[in-house]
Amino acid sequence: MTEFIGFLAAILTTVSFVPQAVQILRTRETGGISLVMYILFTVGIVAWLVYGVMIASLPVILANIVTLALAGVILTLKARAVMTARRSARQPIVQGATAATSAPIA
């Protein structure tokens, strides 16, 4: 019964994450999520995965492998978006253009 509850919890928490991950993967829009939150979240998943391995809990291991894969992709997309935005913000304004016409679109 204990393993069943563990698998049920693992399935529910992992599946609850999937719609957000699919939407971000489909749209590539990460503006609504925090980079710091996703870094902390991903590190937390790694910690849960290590813990699952240490206690040999299959539900914890499997759930966190799947969640880590999804979170890793989203974290990568978010980090790229932040780096691209920072690079764009540092580009000099073209001579003769105004800030309003040369600013990157967010």
FENSUL-V247265 format. One record per residue. SS is DSSP state (H for helix, E for strand, C for the rest). Layout:
BEGIN
ss = {SS:SS}
END
This chain:
BEGIN
ss = {C:H:H:H:H:H:H:H:H:H:H:H:H:H:H:H:H:H:H:H:H:H:H:H:H:H:H:C:C:C:C:C:C:C:H:H:H:H:H:H:H:H:H:H:H:H:H:H:H:H:H:H:H:H:C:C:C:H:H:H:H:H:H:H:H:H:H:H:H:H:H:H:H:H:H:H:H:H:H:H:H:H:H:H:H:H:H:H:H:H:C:C:C:C:C:C:C:C:H:H:H:H:C:C:C:C}
END
